[in-house]
Structure formats: C-alpha cells, structure tokens
Amino acid sequence: MLLLAAALLGGCALDNVGLLAARVTSAEGAWVVDVYSAGAYLHTRADDPGLQLGAGRRSYVFDKRGEDELAPGWHYFTVPLPDRPSYARDSRSYGLDTTVARNDLSITLGLRATTVMARVDADDSRFFHLTYLPEQPALTRLEIFESEGELACASCLWPNGSPSQQE
C-alpha cells in the first residue's frame, strides 16, 4: 500500500513522456541516454518492456548516426530515445520493477540492478566493440564493423592496436 501511494504521489510516465528527466551524452560512436523516473513508469520499448513503481535510472547506448541526431544535455518531461534497439542497457530501480521481455519475465521488489548487452536475433549477426561504463557515459565508445556476410574482424583492435580502451 505504501509503495502504491509513493508511486501515485511521485508521478507517472508512459514510454518517453511524463515525470521523467533524461541526460543525453555524446560519446565516441554512440549516444548514451540516461532516463530518470519517479513514480509509475510504463516503458514499452521492444528492447526494454516493463513497469516500474518507485524510482529508477535506465541508461541506453545507441549507435551514433549523426552529430545532430540528438541534443546533448538535460531534457525534462520528454525523452529523446531513437526508434531503434539499443546496443546496451543498464538499469537501477528501487521499488517494484517488472520486466516482460520475451527472454526475461521477472518481478523484483526492492533493488534491481541489471546490465544487458545487445540482444541479437538468432538469424542476425552483429560485430561491434563496446566500452561502456554506466556511471561515466562520456567514456563510452562504440565501433561497429560491417560484415557483409563475412567475418568482420578477427581481432577487433582499437586504432592504437590494443584489444580494449586504455585510460
């Protein structure tokens, strides 16, 4: 009962509209969109469907298709989420959190912390290299390798020759 009262007093949001705040960060090859919510939040994205009652942060990594595709900075009440699947998602929620994805059906009461990398359909393949630190979105780096039916990359090295980003 207390959880329901807190959700109703906190506000509500549906997908990318409502009592939400979002921070868009431009990173190398990627956009990172952090969505903050309080109250009831029904999110129906194909790659992240569910209902949250409480407070939370959902962070999405999208491939960058242009520097002017999204506006970096803070956005309130509407969230600029591209209409395509994310390459990674990190979520932290406090309260009641439900997930209704086809391969993740769950209910959590309390704290839920989840990081999910790109879900790729069985008949699809993707080659990419992602460095993602949810608490430091500006350090995110996404490089996508075109495969055209062939193995895209045997070693997937960064331009400096290392297999991973170095600080």
Stockholm file with secondary structure:
# STOCKHOLM 1.0

chainA/1-167         MLLLAAALLGGCALDNVGLLAARVTSAEGAWVVDVYSAGAYLHTRADDPGLQLGAGRRSYVFDKRGEDELAPGWHYFTVPLPDRPSYARDSRSYGLDTTVARNDLSITLGLRATTVMARVDADDSRFFHLTYLPEQPALTRLEIFESEGELACASCLWPNGSPSQQE
#=GR chainA/1-167 SS CHHHHHHHHHCEEETTEEEEEEEEEEEBTEEEEEEEEEEEEEEEETTEEEEEEEEEEEEEEEECSCTTSSCCEEEEEECCCCSSCCSEEEEEEEEEEEEEETTEEEEEEEEEEEEEECCCCTTCCCEEEEECCTTCGGGCEEEEECCTTSCCCSSCCCTTSCSSCCC
#=GC SS_cons         CHHHHHHHHHCEEETTEEEEEEEEEEEBTEEEEEEEEEEEEEEEETTEEEEEEEEEEEEEEEECSCTTSSCCEEEEEECCCCSSCCSEEEEEEEEEEEEEETTEEEEEEEEEEEEEECCCCTTCCCEEEEECCTTCGGGCEEEEECCTTSCCCSSCCCTTSCSSCCC
//
